[in-house]
């Protein structure tokens, strides 16, 4: 009988994967910055990375990072994206939703949205 626990991924594990990906992005960006500041062209940087790394980024990725550096953007983080901020996951809203569902288990999502003021 297969072990189904191995298929379950906890929120902590998801956060760890996201943190690890962000760390790798910062590490890669700083590597590109060093080569860029040494005056190397994107093709040279890509050639060095493919020789030294087992899983090297594509040439297009290197070219995009170098273009960002040329415009003066040395930040390794993504820029904030426009849009409505997340308000649904606040503890107050979660508690309010939980209470509504416990009071009436047949309540609709539309009704919950109206009563809590969320979309």
VMD Tcl script that builds the backbone (N, CA, C; Angstrom):
set m [mol new atoms 357]
animate dup $m
set s [atomselect $m all]
$s set {name element resname resid chain x y z} {
  {N N UNK 1 A 0.840 -1.185 0.000}
  {CA C UNK 1 A 0.000 0.000 0.000}
  {C C UNK 1 A 0.885 1.248 0.000}
  {N N UNK 2 A 0.647 2.199 -0.930}
  {CA C UNK 2 A 1.501 3.390 -1.006}
  {C C UNK 2 A 1.301 4.303 0.193}
  {N N UNK 3 A 2.351 5.021 0.485}
  {CA C UNK 3 A 2.312 5.972 1.588}
  {C C UNK 3 A 1.854 7.323 1.049}
  {N N UNK 4 A 0.611 7.709 1.371}
  {CA C UNK 4 A 0.063 8.947 0.838}
  {C C UNK 4 A 0.572 10.178 1.576}
  {N N UNK 5 A 1.209 9.991 2.726}
  {CA C UNK 5 A 1.756 11.130 3.465}
  {C C UNK 5 A 2.840 11.838 2.655}
  {N N UNK 6 A 3.540 11.075 1.827}
  {CA C UNK 6 A 4.614 11.682 1.044}
  {C C UNK 6 A 4.083 12.668 0.015}
  {N N UNK 7 A 2.790 12.565 -0.342}
  {CA C UNK 7 A 2.210 13.473 -1.320}
  {C C UNK 7 A 1.707 14.762 -0.690}
  {N N UNK 8 A 1.557 14.768 0.612}
  {CA C UNK 8 A 1.060 15.951 1.297}
  {C C UNK 8 A 2.210 16.919 1.536}
  {N N UNK 9 A 2.008 18.155 1.139}
  {CA C UNK 9 A 3.036 19.178 1.314}
  {C C UNK 9 A 2.497 20.209 2.295}
  {N N UNK 10 A 3.256 20.451 3.331}
  {CA C UNK 10 A 2.815 21.418 4.333}
  {C C UNK 10 A 3.135 22.827 3.889}
  {N N UNK 11 A 2.496 23.786 4.537}
  {CA C UNK 11 A 2.744 25.199 4.233}
  {C C UNK 11 A 4.194 25.562 4.545}
  {N N UNK 12 A 4.743 24.983 5.608}
  {CA C UNK 12 A 6.140 25.257 5.963}
  {C C UNK 12 A 7.084 24.799 4.861}
  {N N UNK 13 A 6.785 23.649 4.258}
  {CA C UNK 13 A 7.631 23.154 3.168}
  {C C UNK 13 A 7.522 24.054 1.941}
  {N N UNK 14 A 6.302 24.553 1.654}
  {CA C UNK 14 A 6.137 25.480 0.535}
  {C C UNK 14 A 6.916 26.762 0.761}
  {N N UNK 15 A 6.864 27.291 1.999}
  {CA C UNK 15 A 7.603 28.513 2.323}
  {C C UNK 15 A 9.100 28.288 2.168}
  {N N UNK 16 A 9.566 27.112 2.589}
  {CA C UNK 16 A 10.992 26.799 2.472}
  {C C UNK 16 A 11.415 26.783 1.007}
  {N N UNK 17 A 10.594 26.202 0.150}
  {CA C UNK 17 A 10.913 26.147 -1.283}
  {C C UNK 17 A 10.955 27.553 -1.867}
  {N N UNK 18 A 9.976 28.410 -1.478}
  {CA C UNK 18 A 9.961 29.787 -1.989}
  {C C UNK 18 A 11.191 30.557 -1.502}
  {N N UNK 19 A 11.546 30.385 -0.210}
  {CA C UNK 19 A 12.732 31.061 0.331}
  {C C UNK 19 A 13.991 30.613 -0.393}
  {N N UNK 20 A 14.067 29.317 -0.662}
  {CA C UNK 20 A 15.237 28.769 -1.340}
  {C C UNK 20 A 15.346 29.319 -2.762}
  {N N UNK 21 A 14.215 29.438 -3.448}
  {CA C UNK 21 A 14.210 29.980 -4.811}
  {C C UNK 21 A 14.645 31.440 -4.810}
  {N N UNK 22 A 14.146 32.220 -3.811}
  {CA C UNK 22 A 14.563 33.627 -3.719}
  {C C UNK 22 A 16.052 33.744 -3.440}
  {N N UNK 23 A 16.577 32.873 -2.553}
  {CA C UNK 23 A 18.008 32.894 -2.262}
  {C C UNK 23 A 18.809 32.590 -3.522}
  {N N UNK 24 A 18.359 31.592 -4.280}
  {CA C UNK 24 A 19.070 31.237 -5.506}
  {C C UNK 24 A 19.035 32.390 -6.504}
  {N N UNK 25 A 17.901 33.084 -6.589}
  {CA C UNK 25 A 17.796 34.218 -7.505}
  {C C UNK 25 A 18.784 35.311 -7.093}
  {N N UNK 26 A 18.892 35.589 -5.798}
  {CA C UNK 26 A 19.841 36.596 -5.321}
  {C C UNK 26 A 21.277 36.170 -5.616}
  {N N UNK 27 A 21.559 34.893 -5.380}
  {CA C UNK 27 A 22.906 34.387 -5.619}
  {C C UNK 27 A 23.271 34.500 -7.096}
  {N N UNK 28 A 22.349 34.093 -7.969}
  {CA C UNK 28 A 22.607 34.164 -9.403}
  {C C UNK 28 A 22.798 35.608 -9.859}
  {N N UNK 29 A 21.944 36.510 -9.356}
  {CA C UNK 29 A 22.033 37.909 -9.753}
  {C C UNK 29 A 23.369 38.508 -9.328}
  {N N UNK 30 A 23.832 38.164 -8.143}
  {CA C UNK 30 A 25.112 38.727 -7.706}
  {C C UNK 30 A 26.262 38.179 -8.550}
  {N N UNK 31 A 26.129 36.939 -9.007}
  {CA C UNK 31 A 27.139 36.357 -9.894}
  {C C UNK 31 A 27.160 37.109 -11.225}
  {N N UNK 32 A 25.966 37.395 -11.772}
  {CA C UNK 32 A 25.898 38.149 -13.026}
  {C C UNK 32 A 26.460 39.551 -12.841}
  {N N UNK 33 A 26.198 40.159 -11.685}
  {CA C UNK 33 A 26.693 41.509 -11.407}
  {C C UNK 33 A 28.211 41.553 -11.430}
  {N N UNK 34 A 28.834 40.557 -10.827}
  {CA C UNK 34 A 30.306 40.527 -10.786}
  {C C UNK 34 A 30.868 40.505 -12.195}
  {N N UNK 35 A 30.330 39.627 -13.024}
  {CA C UNK 35 A 30.830 39.553 -14.397}
  {C C UNK 35 A 30.510 40.827 -15.180}
  {N N UNK 36 A 29.335 41.394 -14.954}
  {CA C UNK 36 A 28.950 42.638 -15.631}
  {C C UNK 36 A 29.903 43.771 -15.241}
  {N N UNK 37 A 30.205 43.871 -13.952}
  {CA C UNK 37 A 31.097 44.937 -13.487}
  {C C UNK 37 A 32.533 44.733 -13.960}
  {N N UNK 38 A 32.882 43.506 -14.309}
  {CA C UNK 38 A 34.199 43.248 -14.902}
  {C C UNK 38 A 34.230 43.620 -16.376}
  {N N UNK 39 A 33.079 44.007 -16.923}
  {CA C UNK 39 A 33.016 44.450 -18.313}
  {C C UNK 39 A 32.787 43.340 -19.319}
  {N N UNK 40 A 32.319 42.192 -18.852}
  {CA C UNK 40 A 32.099 41.076 -19.771}
  {C C UNK 40 A 30.748 41.221 -20.478}
  {N N UNK 41 A 30.688 40.748 -21.692}
  {CA C UNK 41 A 29.457 40.769 -22.494}
  {C C UNK 41 A 28.566 39.595 -22.088}
  {N N UNK 42 A 27.286 39.684 -22.389}
  {CA C UNK 42 A 26.378 38.580 -22.025}
  {C C UNK 42 A 26.814 37.217 -22.580}
  {N N UNK 43 A 27.352 37.199 -23.804}
  {CA C UNK 43 A 27.802 35.927 -24.378}
  {C C UNK 43 A 28.968 35.340 -23.580}
  {N N UNK 44 A 29.880 36.214 -23.149}
  {CA C UNK 44 A 31.013 35.743 -22.343}
  {C C UNK 44 A 30.529 35.213 -20.989}
  {N N UNK 45 A 29.607 35.938 -20.372}
  {CA C UNK 45 A 29.072 35.510 -19.073}
  {C C UNK 45 A 28.385 34.157 -19.211}
  {N N UNK 46 A 27.582 34.011 -20.263}
  {CA C UNK 46 A 26.884 32.744 -20.479}
  {C C UNK 46 A 27.876 31.611 -20.720}
  {N N UNK 47 A 28.931 31.868 -21.480}
  {CA C UNK 47 A 29.940 30.838 -21.747}
  {C C UNK 47 A 30.625 30.398 -20.447}
  {N N UNK 48 A 30.966 31.358 -19.591}
  {CA C UNK 48 A 31.606 31.035 -18.306}
  {C C UNK 48 A 30.673 30.201 -17.438}
  {N N UNK 49 A 29.402 30.604 -17.390}
  {CA C UNK 49 A 28.451 29.893 -16.547}
  {C C UNK 49 A 28.188 28.477 -17.042}
  {N N UNK 50 A 28.123 28.288 -18.364}
  {CA C UNK 50 A 27.872 26.939 -18.882}
  {C C UNK 50 A 29.076 26.027 -18.648}
  {N N UNK 51 A 30.274 26.597 -18.616}
  {CA C UNK 51 A 31.467 25.795 -18.342}
  {C C UNK 51 A 31.540 25.381 -16.875}
  {N N UNK 52 A 31.122 26.274 -15.987}
  {CA C UNK 52 A 31.319 26.025 -14.560}
  {C C UNK 52 A 30.117 25.428 -13.843}
  {N N UNK 53 A 28.908 25.700 -14.318}
  {CA C UNK 53 A 27.718 25.234 -13.618}
  {C C UNK 53 A 27.104 24.019 -14.301}
  {N N UNK 54 A 26.548 23.150 -13.482}
  {CA C UNK 54 A 25.873 21.973 -14.018}
  {C C UNK 54 A 24.543 22.369 -14.672}
  {N N UNK 55 A 23.805 23.267 -14.015}
  {CA C UNK 55 A 22.520 23.751 -14.545}
  {C C UNK 55 A 22.637 25.247 -14.780}
  {N N UNK 56 A 23.213 25.619 -15.894}
  {CA C UNK 56 A 23.430 27.026 -16.199}
  {C C UNK 56 A 22.145 27.662 -16.726}
  {N N UNK 57 A 21.976 28.969 -16.471}
  {CA C UNK 57 A 20.797 29.660 -17.001}
  {C C UNK 57 A 20.919 29.816 -18.515}
  {N N UNK 58 A 19.800 30.095 -19.134}
  {CA C UNK 58 A 19.809 30.268 -20.581}
  {C C UNK 58 A 20.479 31.597 -20.933}
  {N N UNK 59 A 20.846 31.717 -22.194}
  {CA C UNK 59 A 21.471 32.955 -22.661}
  {C C UNK 59 A 20.499 34.124 -22.527}
  {N N UNK 60 A 19.217 33.871 -22.787}
  {CA C UNK 60 A 18.212 34.935 -22.688}
  {C C UNK 60 A 18.124 35.482 -21.260}
  {N N UNK 61 A 18.234 34.607 -20.269}
  {CA C UNK 61 A 18.194 35.043 -18.875}
  {C C UNK 61 A 19.379 35.947 -18.560}
  {N N UNK 62 A 20.552 35.526 -18.979}
  {CA C UNK 62 A 21.754 36.329 -18.745}
  {C C UNK 62 A 21.626 37.673 -19.446}
  {N N UNK 63 A 21.138 37.663 -20.676}
  {CA C UNK 63 A 20.984 38.897 -21.448}
  {C C UNK 63 A 19.996 39.850 -20.768}
  {N N UNK 64 A 18.895 39.308 -20.222}
  {CA C UNK 64 A 17.915 40.146 -19.530}
  {C C UNK 64 A 18.504 40.778 -18.271}
  {N N UNK 65 A 19.270 39.998 -17.504}
  {CA C UNK 65 A 19.893 40.552 -16.299}
  {C C UNK 65 A 20.896 41.645 -16.653}
  {N N UNK 66 A 21.704 41.429 -17.674}
  {CA C UNK 66 A 22.694 42.426 -18.079}
  {C C UNK 66 A 21.989 43.703 -18.534}
  {N N UNK 67 A 20.865 43.556 -19.231}
  {CA C UNK 67 A 20.096 44.737 -19.658}
  {C C UNK 67 A 19.602 45.520 -18.445}
  {N N UNK 68 A 19.144 44.815 -17.414}
  {CA C UNK 68 A 18.713 45.493 -16.179}
  {C C UNK 68 A 19.867 46.250 -15.539}
  {N N UNK 69 A 21.042 45.615 -15.509}
  {CA C UNK 69 A 22.205 46.272 -14.907}
  {C C UNK 69 A 22.607 47.511 -15.694}
  {N N UNK 70 A 22.514 47.446 -17.022}
  {CA C UNK 70 A 22.872 48.601 -17.849}
  {C C UNK 70 A 21.959 49.785 -17.580}
  {N N UNK 71 A 20.705 49.507 -17.214}
  {CA C UNK 71 A 19.759 50.580 -16.894}
  {C C UNK 71 A 19.897 51.052 -15.450}
  {N N UNK 72 A 20.855 50.480 -14.712}
  {CA C UNK 72 A 21.102 50.927 -13.345}
  {C C UNK 72 A 20.315 50.194 -12.283}
  {N N UNK 73 A 19.579 49.152 -12.655}
  {CA C UNK 73 A 18.796 48.381 -11.678}
  {C C UNK 73 A 19.633 47.194 -11.214}
  {N N UNK 74 A 20.271 47.342 -10.052}
  {CA C UNK 74 A 21.107 46.273 -9.523}
  {C C UNK 74 A 20.391 45.464 -8.452}
  {N N UNK 75 A 19.104 45.659 -8.316}
  {CA C UNK 75 A 18.324 44.933 -7.319}
  {C C UNK 75 A 18.049 43.518 -7.810}
  {N N UNK 76 A 18.157 42.549 -6.900}
  {CA C UNK 76 A 17.894 41.159 -7.265}
  {C C UNK 76 A 16.447 40.773 -6.991}
  {N N UNK 77 A 15.686 41.669 -6.393}
  {CA C UNK 77 A 14.288 41.379 -6.048}
  {C C UNK 77 A 13.364 41.822 -7.172}
  {N N UNK 78 A 12.241 41.154 -7.275}
  {CA C UNK 78 A 11.225 41.564 -8.235}
  {C C UNK 78 A 10.569 42.848 -7.752}
  {N N UNK 79 A 10.181 43.691 -8.679}
  {CA C UNK 79 A 9.492 44.930 -8.327}
  {C C UNK 79 A 8.076 44.588 -7.862}
  {N N UNK 80 A 7.529 45.392 -6.959}
  {CA C UNK 80 A 6.152 45.121 -6.535}
  {C C UNK 80 A 5.200 45.254 -7.713}
  {N N UNK 81 A 4.244 44.377 -7.755}
  {CA C UNK 81 A 3.298 44.372 -8.863}
  {C C UNK 81 A 2.040 45.128 -8.482}
  {N N UNK 82 A 1.428 45.769 -9.466}
  {CA C UNK 82 A 0.196 46.496 -9.153}
  {C C UNK 82 A -0.947 45.527 -8.860}
  {N N UNK 83 A -1.918 46.028 -8.180}
  {CA C UNK 83 A -3.087 45.202 -7.886}
  {C C UNK 83 A -3.558 45.420 -6.465}
  {N N UNK 84 A -4.657 44.828 -6.181}
  {CA C UNK 84 A -5.253 44.972 -4.866}
  {C C UNK 84 A -4.451 44.160 -3.852}
  {N N UNK 85 A -4.145 44.751 -2.703}
  {CA C UNK 85 A -3.404 43.979 -1.701}
  {C C UNK 85 A -4.270 42.858 -1.125}
  {N N UNK 86 A -3.616 41.829 -0.639}
  {CA C UNK 86 A -4.343 40.694 -0.086}
  {C C UNK 86 A -4.966 41.095 1.246}
  {N N UNK 87 A -6.278 40.990 1.328}
  {CA C UNK 87 A -6.972 41.307 2.573}
  {C C UNK 87 A -7.769 40.111 3.070}
  {N N UNK 88 A -7.884 39.095 2.263}
  {CA C UNK 88 A -8.722 37.954 2.605}
  {C C UNK 88 A -8.053 37.077 3.656}
  {N N UNK 89 A -6.752 37.069 3.709}
  {CA C UNK 89 A -6.056 36.142 4.597}
  {C C UNK 89 A -5.684 36.748 5.941}
  {N N UNK 90 A -6.305 37.834 6.316}
  {CA C UNK 90 A -6.031 38.382 7.646}
  {C C UNK 90 A -6.707 37.499 8.691}
  {N N UNK 91 A -6.140 37.388 9.871}
  {CA C UNK 91 A -6.722 36.520 10.897}
  {C C UNK 91 A -8.169 36.877 11.237}
  {N N UNK 92 A -8.498 38.174 11.203}
  {CA C UNK 92 A -9.865 38.584 11.529}
  {C C UNK 92 A -10.859 38.031 10.511}
  {N N UNK 93 A -10.523 38.136 9.235}
  {CA C UNK 93 A -11.402 37.650 8.167}
  {C C UNK 93 A -11.525 36.127 8.240}
  {N N UNK 94 A -10.426 35.459 8.502}
  {CA C UNK 94 A -10.452 34.000 8.598}
  {C C UNK 94 A -11.366 33.568 9.743}
  {N N UNK 95 A -11.221 34.214 10.894}
  {CA C UNK 95 A -12.085 33.883 12.041}
  {C C UNK 95 A -13.550 34.167 11.728}
  {N N UNK 96 A -13.796 35.276 11.061}
  {CA C UNK 96 A -15.162 35.651 10.711}
  {C C UNK 96 A -15.774 34.620 9.752}
  {N N UNK 97 A -15.001 34.191 8.758}
  {CA C UNK 97 A -15.480 33.172 7.813}
  {C C UNK 97 A -15.746 31.852 8.531}
  {N N UNK 98 A -14.844 31.484 9.410}
  {CA C UNK 98 A -14.989 30.239 10.158}
  {C C UNK 98 A -16.271 30.256 10.991}
  {N N UNK 99 A -16.535 31.375 11.650}
  {CA C UNK 99 A -17.728 31.511 12.485}
  {C C UNK 99 A -18.999 31.405 11.623}
  {N N UNK 100 A -18.982 32.076 10.464}
  {CA C UNK 100 A -20.150 32.017 9.569}
  {C C UNK 100 A -20.427 30.588 9.112}
  {N N UNK 101 A -19.383 29.856 8.787}
  {CA C UNK 101 A -19.550 28.484 8.307}
  {C C UNK 101 A -20.029 27.581 9.439}
  {N N UNK 102 A -19.505 27.799 10.658}
  {CA C UNK 102 A -19.961 26.991 11.786}
  {C C UNK 102 A -21.420 27.279 12.133}
  {N N UNK 103 A -21.840 28.530 11.960}
  {CA C UNK 103 A -23.225 28.887 12.246}
  {C C UNK 103 A -24.182 28.260 11.229}
  {N N UNK 104 A -23.799 28.273 9.966}
  {CA C UNK 104 A -24.653 27.725 8.916}
  {C C UNK 104 A -23.770 27.008 7.905}
  {N N UNK 105 A -23.722 25.700 7.966}
  {CA C UNK 105 A -22.804 24.936 7.110}
  {C C UNK 105 A -23.222 24.935 5.646}
  {N N UNK 106 A -24.424 25.396 5.346}
  {CA C UNK 106 A -24.913 25.423 3.961}
  {C C UNK 106 A -24.804 26.822 3.354}
  {N N UNK 107 A -24.055 27.693 3.983}
  {CA C UNK 107 A -23.915 29.064 3.509}
  {C C UNK 107 A -23.128 29.079 2.190}
  {N N UNK 108 A -23.492 29.960 1.302}
  {CA C UNK 108 A -22.815 30.027 0.001}
  {C C UNK 108 A -21.613 30.971 0.072}
  {N N UNK 109 A -20.706 30.793 -0.869}
  {CA C UNK 109 A -19.525 31.647 -0.935}
  {C C UNK 109 A -19.923 33.096 -1.207}
  {N N UNK 110 A -20.950 33.273 -2.024}
  {CA C UNK 110 A -21.436 34.619 -2.338}
  {C C UNK 110 A -21.952 35.313 -1.078}
  {N N UNK 111 A -22.667 34.564 -0.248}
  {CA C UNK 111 A -23.194 35.103 1.005}
  {C C UNK 111 A -22.073 35.464 1.972}
  {N N UNK 112 A -21.058 34.623 2.046}
  {CA C UNK 112 A -19.903 34.894 2.912}
  {C C UNK 112 A -19.204 36.160 2.437}
  {N N UNK 113 A -19.043 36.317 1.139}
  {CA C UNK 113 A -18.371 37.499 0.582}
  {C C UNK 113 A -19.152 38.760 0.920}
  {N N UNK 114 A -20.489 38.691 0.820}
  {CA C UNK 114 A -21.306 39.863 1.152}
  {C C UNK 114 A -21.179 40.239 2.623}
  {N N UNK 115 A -21.260 39.234 3.496}
  {CA C UNK 115 A -21.262 39.495 4.929}
  {C C UNK 115 A -19.901 39.952 5.445}
  {N N UNK 116 A -18.824 39.494 4.843}
  {CA C UNK 116 A -17.494 39.885 5.312}
  {C C UNK 116 A -16.923 41.082 4.538}
  {N N UNK 117 A -17.528 41.408 3.408}
  {CA C UNK 117 A -17.051 42.544 2.634}
  {C C UNK 117 A -15.828 42.257 1.776}
  {N N UNK 118 A -15.667 40.994 1.388}
  {CA C UNK 118 A -14.540 40.632 0.518}
  {C C UNK 118 A -15.072 40.227 -0.847}
  {N N UNK 119 A -14.199 40.186 -1.821}
  {CA C UNK 119 A -14.637 39.817 -3.177}
  {C C UNK 119 A -14.726 38.303 -3.303}
}
mol reanalyze $m
mol bondsrecalc $m
mol representation Tube
mol addrep $m
